[in-house]
Amino acid sequence: MRAAALIGAGLGAIGVGVPGIGIGIAASRALEGMARQPEMQGKLLINGIIFAALMEALGLFAFLVSLQLFGLGKTP
């Protein structure tokens, strides 16, 4: 049981970094859209911030689950 919890914690830790890739891709596409249509800058910026916050929330959730599994694996 301890080994499975620690393996799950390690796999959950991978999920913490993955939203960074999504945020980078979303920011890239938002900047491309702003370059193509400068008049849409305000709308794209607001939507980009909202999407980045949602992606970061998934990363924080994965981090919390990983911490809980790690704590479960340390108990005898």
mmCIF file as gemmi writes it, N, C-alpha and C atoms, coordinates in Angstrom:
data_model
loop_
_atom_site.group_PDB
_atom_site.id
_atom_site.type_symbol
_atom_site.label_atom_id
_atom_site.label_alt_id
_atom_site.label_comp_id
_atom_site.label_asym_id
_atom_site.label_entity_id
_atom_site.label_seq_id
_atom_site.pdbx_PDB_ins_code
_atom_site.Cartn_x
_atom_site.Cartn_y
_atom_site.Cartn_z
_atom_site.occupancy
_atom_site.B_iso_or_equiv
_atom_site.pdbx_formal_charge
_atom_site.auth_seq_id
_atom_site.auth_asym_id
_atom_site.pdbx_PDB_model_num
ATOM 1 N N . MET Axp A 1 ? 0.83 -1.195 0 1 0 ? 1 A 1
ATOM 2 C CA . MET Axp A 1 ? 0 0 0 1 0 ? 1 A 1
ATOM 3 C C . MET Axp A 1 ? 0.873 1.256 0 1 0 ? 1 A 1
ATOM 4 N N . ARG Axp A 2 ? 1.953 1.236 0.803 1 0 ? 2 A 1
ATOM 5 C CA . ARG Axp A 2 ? 2.828 2.405 0.861 1 0 ? 2 A 1
ATOM 6 C C . ARG Axp A 2 ? 3.496 2.658 -0.482 1 0 ? 2 A 1
ATOM 7 N N . ALA Axp A 3 ? 3.95 1.583 -1.117 1 0 ? 3 A 1
ATOM 8 C CA . ALA Axp A 3 ? 4.645 1.747 -2.399 1 0 ? 3 A 1
ATOM 9 C C . ALA Axp A 3 ? 3.701 2.312 -3.459 1 0 ? 3 A 1
ATOM 10 N N . ALA Axp A 4 ? 2.476 1.816 -3.481 1 0 ? 4 A 1
ATOM 11 C CA . ALA Axp A 4 ? 1.508 2.307 -4.466 1 0 ? 4 A 1
ATOM 12 C C . ALA Axp A 4 ? 1.191 3.786 -4.228 1 0 ? 4 A 1
ATOM 13 N N . ALA Axp A 5 ? 1.09 4.18 -2.954 1 0 ? 5 A 1
ATOM 14 C CA . ALA Axp A 5 ? 0.811 5.581 -2.645 1 0 ? 5 A 1
ATOM 15 C C . ALA Axp A 5 ? 1.975 6.469 -3.066 1 0 ? 5 A 1
ATOM 16 N N . LEU Axp A 6 ? 3.198 6.004 -2.851 1 0 ? 6 A 1
ATOM 17 C CA . LEU Axp A 6 ? 4.357 6.807 -3.236 1 0 ? 6 A 1
ATOM 18 C C . LEU Axp A 6 ? 4.511 6.887 -4.757 1 0 ? 6 A 1
ATOM 19 N N . ILE Axp A 7 ? 4.204 5.806 -5.445 1 0 ? 7 A 1
ATOM 20 C CA . ILE Axp A 7 ? 4.239 5.842 -6.914 1 0 ? 7 A 1
ATOM 21 C C . ILE Axp A 7 ? 3.168 6.804 -7.428 1 0 ? 7 A 1
ATOM 22 N N . GLY Axp A 8 ? 1.984 6.749 -6.835 1 0 ? 8 A 1
ATOM 23 C CA . GLY Axp A 8 ? 0.917 7.675 -7.224 1 0 ? 8 A 1
ATOM 24 C C . GLY Axp A 8 ? 1.292 9.122 -6.946 1 0 ? 8 A 1
ATOM 25 N N . ALA Axp A 9 ? 1.998 9.361 -5.832 1 0 ? 9 A 1
ATOM 26 C CA . ALA Axp A 9 ? 2.444 10.718 -5.523 1 0 ? 9 A 1
ATOM 27 C C . ALA Axp A 9 ? 3.448 11.202 -6.56 1 0 ? 9 A 1
ATOM 28 N N . GLY Axp A 10 ? 4.338 10.318 -6.98 1 0 ? 10 A 1
ATOM 29 C CA . GLY Axp A 10 ? 5.306 10.694 -8.009 1 0 ? 10 A 1
ATOM 30 C C . GLY Axp A 10 ? 4.647 10.994 -9.34 1 0 ? 10 A 1
ATOM 31 N N . LEU Axp A 11 ? 3.676 10.182 -9.708 1 0 ? 11 A 1
ATOM 32 C CA . LEU Axp A 11 ? 2.954 10.43 -10.961 1 0 ? 11 A 1
ATOM 33 C C . LEU Axp A 11 ? 2.12 11.71 -10.87 1 0 ? 11 A 1
ATOM 34 N N . GLY Axp A 12 ? 1.574 11.965 -9.684 1 0 ? 12 A 1
ATOM 35 C CA . GLY Axp A 12 ? 0.82 13.207 -9.488 1 0 ? 12 A 1
ATOM 36 C C . GLY Axp A 12 ? 1.713 14.433 -9.58 1 0 ? 12 A 1
ATOM 37 N N . ALA Axp A 13 ? 2.975 14.277 -9.166 1 0 ? 13 A 1
ATOM 38 C CA . ALA Axp A 13 ? 3.917 15.392 -9.26 1 0 ? 13 A 1
ATOM 39 C C . ALA Axp A 13 ? 4.199 15.753 -10.711 1 0 ? 13 A 1
ATOM 40 N N . ILE Axp A 14 ? 4.129 14.784 -11.602 1 0 ? 14 A 1
ATOM 41 C CA . ILE Axp A 14 ? 4.3 15.075 -13.03 1 0 ? 14 A 1
ATOM 42 C C . ILE Axp A 14 ? 3.163 15.981 -13.502 1 0 ? 14 A 1
ATOM 43 N N . GLY Axp A 15 ? 1.968 15.73 -12.984 1 0 ? 15 A 1
ATOM 44 C CA . GLY Axp A 15 ? 0.808 16.534 -13.371 1 0 ? 15 A 1
ATOM 45 C C . GLY Axp A 15 ? 0.898 17.98 -12.93 1 0 ? 15 A 1
ATOM 46 N N . VAL Axp A 16 ? 1.816 18.287 -12.019 1 0 ? 16 A 1
ATOM 47 C CA . VAL Axp A 16 ? 1.974 19.666 -11.579 1 0 ? 16 A 1
ATOM 48 C C . VAL Axp A 16 ? 2.64 20.5 -12.675 1 0 ? 16 A 1
ATOM 49 N N . GLY Axp A 17 ? 3.561 19.916 -13.422 1 0 ? 17 A 1
ATOM 50 C CA . GLY Axp A 17 ? 4.274 20.666 -14.445 1 0 ? 17 A 1
ATOM 51 C C . GLY Axp A 17 ? 3.563 20.755 -15.775 1 0 ? 17 A 1
ATOM 52 N N . VAL Axp A 18 ? 2.652 19.856 -16.023 1 0 ? 18 A 1
ATOM 53 C CA . VAL Axp A 18 ? 1.978 19.81 -17.326 1 0 ? 18 A 1
ATOM 54 C C . VAL Axp A 18 ? 1.16 21.074 -17.623 1 0 ? 18 A 1
ATOM 55 N N . PRO Axp A 19 ? 0.466 21.68 -16.649 1 0 ? 19 A 1
ATOM 56 C CA . PRO Axp A 19 ? -0.264 22.911 -16.985 1 0 ? 19 A 1
ATOM 57 C C . PRO Axp A 19 ? 0.633 24.033 -17.488 1 0 ? 19 A 1
ATOM 58 N N . GLY Axp A 20 ? 1.91 24.005 -17.149 1 0 ? 20 A 1
ATOM 59 C CA . GLY Axp A 20 ? 2.83 25.01 -17.675 1 0 ? 20 A 1
ATOM 60 C C . GLY Axp A 20 ? 2.925 24.952 -19.184 1 0 ? 20 A 1
ATOM 61 N N . ILE Axp A 21 ? 2.872 23.752 -19.729 1 0 ? 21 A 1
ATOM 62 C CA . ILE Axp A 21 ? 2.894 23.594 -21.184 1 0 ? 21 A 1
ATOM 63 C C . ILE Axp A 21 ? 1.628 24.206 -21.785 1 0 ? 21 A 1
ATOM 64 N N . GLY Axp A 22 ? 0.492 23.923 -21.164 1 0 ? 22 A 1
ATOM 65 C CA . GLY Axp A 22 ? -0.776 24.474 -21.654 1 0 ? 22 A 1
ATOM 66 C C . GLY Axp A 22 ? -0.818 25.989 -21.57 1 0 ? 22 A 1
ATOM 67 N N . ILE Axp A 23 ? -0.285 26.544 -20.489 1 0 ? 23 A 1
ATOM 68 C CA . ILE Axp A 23 ? -0.259 28 -20.344 1 0 ? 23 A 1
ATOM 69 C C . ILE Axp A 23 ? 0.637 28.612 -21.413 1 0 ? 23 A 1
ATOM 70 N N . GLY Axp A 24 ? 1.762 27.975 -21.683 1 0 ? 24 A 1
ATOM 71 C CA . GLY Axp A 24 ? 2.658 28.478 -22.72 1 0 ? 24 A 1
ATOM 72 C C . GLY Axp A 24 ? 2.022 28.461 -24.096 1 0 ? 24 A 1
ATOM 73 N N . ILE Axp A 25 ? 1.321 27.382 -24.406 1 0 ? 25 A 1
ATOM 74 C CA . ILE Axp A 25 ? 0.648 27.292 -25.709 1 0 ? 25 A 1
ATOM 75 C C . ILE Axp A 25 ? -0.466 28.332 -25.81 1 0 ? 25 A 1
ATOM 76 N N . ALA Axp A 26 ? -1.243 28.487 -24.731 1 0 ? 26 A 1
ATOM 77 C CA . ALA Axp A 26 ? -2.335 29.47 -24.753 1 0 ? 26 A 1
ATOM 78 C C . ALA Axp A 26 ? -1.791 30.889 -24.899 1 0 ? 26 A 1
ATOM 79 N N . ALA Axp A 27 ? -0.704 31.198 -24.207 1 0 ? 27 A 1
ATOM 80 C CA . ALA Axp A 27 ? -0.113 32.532 -24.318 1 0 ? 27 A 1
ATOM 81 C C . ALA Axp A 27 ? 0.425 32.77 -25.728 1 0 ? 27 A 1
ATOM 82 N N . SER Axp A 28 ? 1.019 31.739 -26.304 1 0 ? 28 A 1
ATOM 83 C CA . SER Axp A 28 ? 1.534 31.855 -27.669 1 0 ? 28 A 1
ATOM 84 C C . SER Axp A 28 ? 0.418 32.169 -28.655 1 0 ? 28 A 1
ATOM 85 N N . ARG Axp A 29 ? -0.682 31.442 -28.534 1 0 ? 29 A 1
ATOM 86 C CA . ARG Axp A 29 ? -1.801 31.661 -29.456 1 0 ? 29 A 1
ATOM 87 C C . ARG Axp A 29 ? -2.452 33.029 -29.232 1 0 ? 29 A 1
ATOM 88 N N . ALA Axp A 30 ? -2.513 33.465 -27.967 1 0 ? 30 A 1
ATOM 89 C CA . ALA Axp A 30 ? -3.089 34.783 -27.696 1 0 ? 30 A 1
ATOM 90 C C . ALA Axp A 30 ? -2.223 35.88 -28.307 1 0 ? 30 A 1
ATOM 91 N N . LEU Axp A 31 ? -0.911 35.747 -28.188 1 0 ? 31 A 1
ATOM 92 C CA . LEU Axp A 31 ? -0.023 36.748 -28.782 1 0 ? 31 A 1
ATOM 93 C C . LEU Axp A 31 ? -0.107 36.744 -30.306 1 0 ? 31 A 1
ATOM 94 N N . GLU Axp A 32 ? -0.258 35.566 -30.899 1 0 ? 32 A 1
ATOM 95 C CA . GLU Axp A 32 ? -0.438 35.496 -32.348 1 0 ? 32 A 1
ATOM 96 C C . GLU Axp A 32 ? -1.725 36.205 -32.765 1 0 ? 32 A 1
ATOM 97 N N . GLY Axp A 33 ? -2.786 35.986 -31.993 1 0 ? 33 A 1
ATOM 98 C CA . GLY Axp A 33 ? -4.055 36.646 -32.295 1 0 ? 33 A 1
ATOM 99 C C . GLY Axp A 33 ? -3.966 38.155 -32.141 1 0 ? 33 A 1
ATOM 100 N N . MET Axp A 34 ? -3.224 38.621 -31.115 1 0 ? 34 A 1
ATOM 101 C CA . MET Axp A 34 ? -3.053 40.061 -30.922 1 0 ? 34 A 1
ATOM 102 C C . MET Axp A 34 ? -2.241 40.673 -32.057 1 0 ? 34 A 1
ATOM 103 N N . ALA Axp A 35 ? -1.276 39.916 -32.573 1 0 ? 35 A 1
ATOM 104 C CA . ALA Axp A 35 ? -0.468 40.432 -33.68 1 0 ? 35 A 1
ATOM 105 C C . ALA Axp A 35 ? -1.304 40.535 -34.958 1 0 ? 35 A 1
ATOM 106 N N . ARG Axp A 36 ? -2.211 39.593 -35.141 1 0 ? 36 A 1
ATOM 107 C CA . ARG Axp A 36 ? -3.054 39.609 -36.344 1 0 ? 36 A 1
ATOM 108 C C . ARG Axp A 36 ? -4.147 40.668 -36.269 1 0 ? 36 A 1
ATOM 109 N N . GLN Axp A 37 ? -4.773 40.776 -35.087 1 0 ? 37 A 1
ATOM 110 C CA . GLN Axp A 37 ? -5.886 41.718 -34.911 1 0 ? 37 A 1
ATOM 111 C C . GLN Axp A 37 ? -5.657 42.543 -33.642 1 0 ? 37 A 1
ATOM 112 N N . PRO Axp A 38 ? -4.933 43.633 -33.736 1 0 ? 38 A 1
ATOM 113 C CA . PRO Axp A 38 ? -4.633 44.439 -32.542 1 0 ? 38 A 1
ATOM 114 C C . PRO Axp A 38 ? -5.874 44.979 -31.835 1 0 ? 38 A 1
ATOM 115 N N . GLU Axp A 39 ? -6.972 45.151 -32.56 1 0 ? 39 A 1
ATOM 116 C CA . GLU Axp A 39 ? -8.186 45.681 -31.923 1 0 ? 39 A 1
ATOM 117 C C . GLU Axp A 39 ? -8.832 44.679 -30.971 1 0 ? 39 A 1
ATOM 118 N N . MET Axp A 40 ? -8.452 43.418 -31.052 1 0 ? 40 A 1
ATOM 119 C CA . MET Axp A 40 ? -8.998 42.38 -30.164 1 0 ? 40 A 1
ATOM 120 C C . MET Axp A 40 ? -8.114 42.139 -28.939 1 0 ? 40 A 1
ATOM 121 N N . GLN Axp A 41 ? -7.121 42.996 -28.732 1 0 ? 41 A 1
ATOM 122 C CA . GLN Axp A 41 ? -6.146 42.765 -27.674 1 0 ? 41 A 1
ATOM 123 C C . GLN Axp A 41 ? -6.79 42.649 -26.296 1 0 ? 41 A 1
ATOM 124 N N . GLY Axp A 42 ? -7.704 43.544 -25.962 1 0 ? 42 A 1
ATOM 125 C CA . GLY Axp A 42 ? -8.328 43.519 -24.642 1 0 ? 42 A 1
ATOM 126 C C . GLY Axp A 42 ? -9.1 42.235 -24.385 1 0 ? 42 A 1
ATOM 127 N N . LYS Axp A 43 ? -9.874 41.816 -25.37 1 0 ? 43 A 1
ATOM 128 C CA . LYS Axp A 43 ? -10.672 40.601 -25.232 1 0 ? 43 A 1
ATOM 129 C C . LYS Axp A 43 ? -9.783 39.36 -25.126 1 0 ? 43 A 1
ATOM 130 N N . LEU Axp A 44 ? -8.743 39.298 -25.961 1 0 ? 44 A 1
ATOM 131 C CA . LEU Axp A 44 ? -7.836 38.147 -25.925 1 0 ? 44 A 1
ATOM 132 C C . LEU Axp A 44 ? -7.066 38.091 -24.614 1 0 ? 44 A 1
ATOM 133 N N . LEU Axp A 45 ? -6.681 39.252 -24.093 1 0 ? 45 A 1
ATOM 134 C CA . LEU Axp A 45 ? -5.933 39.28 -22.842 1 0 ? 45 A 1
ATOM 135 C C . LEU Axp A 45 ? -6.787 38.768 -21.683 1 0 ? 45 A 1
ATOM 136 N N . ILE Axp A 46 ? -8.018 39.214 -21.616 1 0 ? 46 A 1
ATOM 137 C CA . ILE Axp A 46 ? -8.911 38.771 -20.536 1 0 ? 46 A 1
ATOM 138 C C . ILE Axp A 46 ? -9.169 37.271 -20.628 1 0 ? 46 A 1
ATOM 139 N N . ASN Axp A 47 ? -9.477 36.791 -21.827 1 0 ? 47 A 1
ATOM 140 C CA . ASN Axp A 47 ? -9.711 35.353 -21.996 1 0 ? 47 A 1
ATOM 141 C C . ASN Axp A 47 ? -8.456 34.546 -21.691 1 0 ? 47 A 1
ATOM 142 N N . GLY Axp A 48 ? -7.295 35.053 -22.08 1 0 ? 48 A 1
ATOM 143 C CA . GLY Axp A 48 ? -6.045 34.352 -21.803 1 0 ? 48 A 1
ATOM 144 C C . GLY Axp A 48 ? -5.774 34.231 -20.314 1 0 ? 48 A 1
ATOM 145 N N . ILE Axp A 49 ? -6.046 35.283 -19.576 1 0 ? 49 A 1
ATOM 146 C CA . ILE Axp A 49 ? -5.837 35.243 -18.125 1 0 ? 49 A 1
ATOM 147 C C . ILE Axp A 49 ? -6.795 34.25 -17.476 1 0 ? 49 A 1
ATOM 148 N N . ILE Axp A 50 ? -8.033 34.225 -17.924 1 0 ? 50 A 1
ATOM 149 C CA . ILE Axp A 50 ? -9.009 33.281 -17.368 1 0 ? 50 A 1
ATOM 150 C C . ILE Axp A 50 ? -8.59 31.846 -17.646 1 0 ? 50 A 1
ATOM 151 N N . PHE Axp A 51 ? -8.182 31.56 -18.878 1 0 ? 51 A 1
ATOM 152 C CA . PHE Axp A 51 ? -7.768 30.197 -19.219 1 0 ? 51 A 1
ATOM 153 C C . PHE Axp A 51 ? -6.501 29.796 -18.473 1 0 ? 51 A 1
ATOM 154 N N . ALA Axp A 52 ? -5.57 30.728 -18.306 1 0 ? 52 A 1
ATOM 155 C CA . ALA Axp A 52 ? -4.344 30.422 -17.562 1 0 ? 52 A 1
ATOM 156 C C . ALA Axp A 52 ? -4.669 30.104 -16.103 1 0 ? 52 A 1
ATOM 157 N N . ALA Axp A 53 ? -5.61 30.837 -15.53 1 0 ? 53 A 1
ATOM 158 C CA . ALA Axp A 53 ? -6 30.569 -14.144 1 0 ? 53 A 1
ATOM 159 C C . ALA Axp A 53 ? -6.649 29.194 -14.014 1 0 ? 53 A 1
ATOM 160 N N . LEU Axp A 54 ? -7.475 28.825 -14.978 1 0 ? 54 A 1
ATOM 161 C CA . LEU Axp A 54 ? -8.106 27.505 -14.935 1 0 ? 54 A 1
ATOM 162 C C . LEU Axp A 54 ? -7.076 26.393 -15.076 1 0 ? 54 A 1
ATOM 163 N N . MET Axp A 55 ? -6.101 26.577 -15.963 1 0 ? 55 A 1
ATOM 164 C CA . MET Axp A 55 ? -5.06 25.554 -16.128 1 0 ? 55 A 1
ATOM 165 C C . MET Axp A 55 ? -4.196 25.452 -14.876 1 0 ? 55 A 1
ATOM 166 N N . GLU Axp A 56 ? -3.906 26.591 -14.266 1 0 ? 56 A 1
ATOM 167 C CA . GLU Axp A 56 ? -3.09 26.576 -13.053 1 0 ? 56 A 1
ATOM 168 C C . GLU Axp A 56 ? -3.849 25.915 -11.906 1 0 ? 56 A 1
ATOM 169 N N . ALA Axp A 57 ? -5.168 26.076 -11.868 1 0 ? 57 A 1
ATOM 170 C CA . ALA Axp A 57 ? -5.962 25.418 -10.83 1 0 ? 57 A 1
ATOM 171 C C . ALA Axp A 57 ? -5.851 23.899 -10.947 1 0 ? 57 A 1
ATOM 172 N N . LEU Axp A 58 ? -5.808 23.383 -12.169 1 0 ? 58 A 1
ATOM 173 C CA . LEU Axp A 58 ? -5.626 21.939 -12.348 1 0 ? 58 A 1
ATOM 174 C C . LEU Axp A 58 ? -4.269 21.494 -11.828 1 0 ? 58 A 1
ATOM 175 N N . GLY Axp A 59 ? -3.246 22.299 -12.05 1 0 ? 59 A 1
ATOM 176 C CA . GLY Axp A 59 ? -1.922 21.974 -11.532 1 0 ? 59 A 1
ATOM 177 C C . GLY Axp A 59 ? -1.886 21.98 -10.015 1 0 ? 59 A 1
ATOM 178 N N . LEU Axp A 60 ? -2.559 22.945 -9.409 1 0 ? 60 A 1
ATOM 179 C CA . LEU Axp A 60 ? -2.617 22.988 -7.944 1 0 ? 60 A 1
ATOM 180 C C . LEU Axp A 60 ? -3.389 21.797 -7.386 1 0 ? 60 A 1
ATOM 181 N N . PHE Axp A 61 ? -4.448 21.407 -8.067 1 0 ? 61 A 1
ATOM 182 C CA . PHE Axp A 61 ? -5.205 20.236 -7.639 1 0 ? 61 A 1
ATOM 183 C C . PHE Axp A 61 ? -4.333 18.984 -7.691 1 0 ? 61 A 1
ATOM 184 N N . ALA Axp A 62 ? -3.562 18.822 -8.765 1 0 ? 62 A 1
ATOM 185 C CA . ALA Axp A 62 ? -2.653 17.675 -8.876 1 0 ? 62 A 1
ATOM 186 C C . ALA Axp A 62 ? -1.61 17.716 -7.772 1 0 ? 62 A 1
ATOM 187 N N . PHE Axp A 63 ? -1.132 18.905 -7.429 1 0 ? 63 A 1
ATOM 188 C CA . PHE Axp A 63 ? -0.146 19.044 -6.356 1 0 ? 63 A 1
ATOM 189 C C . PHE Axp A 63 ? -0.737 18.626 -5.014 1 0 ? 63 A 1
ATOM 190 N N . LEU Axp A 64 ? -1.959 19.044 -4.733 1 0 ? 64 A 1
ATOM 191 C CA . LEU Axp A 64 ? -2.59 18.685 -3.462 1 0 ? 64 A 1
ATOM 192 C C . LEU Axp A 64 ? -2.847 17.184 -3.367 1 0 ? 64 A 1
ATOM 193 N N . VAL Axp A 65 ? -3.297 16.583 -4.449 1 0 ? 65 A 1
ATOM 194 C CA . VAL Axp A 65 ? -3.51 15.133 -4.456 1 0 ? 65 A 1
ATOM 195 C C . VAL Axp A 65 ? -2.185 14.414 -4.254 1 0 ? 65 A 1
ATOM 196 N N . SER Axp A 66 ? -1.134 14.911 -4.884 1 0 ? 66 A 1
ATOM 197 C CA . SER Axp A 66 ? 0.19 14.316 -4.741 1 0 ? 66 A 1
ATOM 198 C C . SER Axp A 66 ? 0.663 14.4 -3.29 1 0 ? 66 A 1
ATOM 199 N N . LEU Axp A 67 ? 0.442 15.537 -2.652 1 0 ? 67 A 1
ATOM 200 C CA . LEU Axp A 67 ? 0.833 15.675 -1.246 1 0 ? 67 A 1
ATOM 201 C C . LEU Axp A 67 ? 0.058 14.717 -0.351 1 0 ? 67 A 1
ATOM 202 N N . GLN Axp A 68 ? -1.224 14.57 -0.608 1 0 ? 68 A 1
ATOM 203 C CA . GLN Axp A 68 ? -2.025 13.651 0.197 1 0 ? 68 A 1
ATOM 204 C C . GLN Axp A 68 ? -1.562 12.216 0.014 1 0 ? 68 A 1
ATOM 205 N N . LEU Axp A 69 ? -1.264 11.825 -1.206 1 0 ? 69 A 1
ATOM 206 C CA . LEU Axp A 69 ? -0.777 10.467 -1.445 1 0 ? 69 A 1
ATOM 207 C C . LEU Axp A 69 ? 0.588 10.249 -0.809 1 0 ? 69 A 1
ATOM 208 N N . PHE Axp A 70 ? 1.437 11.267 -0.849 1 0 ? 70 A 1
ATOM 209 C CA . PHE Axp A 70 ? 2.75 11.146 -0.231 1 0 ? 70 A 1
ATOM 210 C C . PHE Axp A 70 ? 2.614 10.975 1.279 1 0 ? 70 A 1
ATOM 211 N N . GLY Axp A 71 ? 1.7 11.736 1.886 1 0 ? 71 A 1
ATOM 212 C CA . GLY Axp A 71 ? 1.455 11.586 3.319 1 0 ? 71 A 1
ATOM 213 C C . GLY Axp A 71 ? 0.877 10.225 3.653 1 0 ? 71 A 1
ATOM 214 N N . LEU Axp A 72 ? 0.04 9.687 2.784 1 0 ? 72 A 1
ATOM 215 C CA . LEU Axp A 72 ? -0.528 8.357 2.987 1 0 ? 72 A 1
ATOM 216 C C . LEU Axp A 72 ? 0.555 7.293 2.899 1 0 ? 72 A 1
ATOM 217 N N . GLY Axp A 73 ? 1.522 7.499 2.026 1 0 ? 73 A 1
ATOM 218 C CA . GLY Axp A 73 ? 2.597 6.53 1.863 1 0 ? 73 A 1
ATOM 219 C C . GLY Axp A 73 ? 3.584 6.53 3.012 1 0 ? 73 A 1
ATOM 220 N N . LYS Axp A 74 ? 3.65 7.617 3.771 1 0 ? 74 A 1
ATOM 221 C CA . LYS Axp A 74 ? 4.6 7.691 4.882 1 0 ? 74 A 1
ATOM 222 C C . LYS Axp A 74 ? 4.053 7.085 6.17 1 0 ? 74 A 1
ATOM 223 N N . THR Axp A 75 ? 2.746 6.908 6.261 1 0 ? 75 A 1
ATOM 224 C CA . THR Axp A 75 ? 2.187 6.326 7.479 1 0 ? 75 A 1
ATOM 225 C C . THR Axp A 75 ? 2.45 4.827 7.495 1 0 ? 75 A 1
ATOM 226 N N . PRO Axp A 76 ? 2.786 4.293 8.666 1 0 ? 76 A 1
ATOM 227 C CA . PRO Axp A 76 ? 3.082 2.843 8.724 1 0 ? 76 A 1
ATOM 228 C C . PRO Axp A 76 ? 1.861 1.976 8.594 1 0 ? 76 A 1
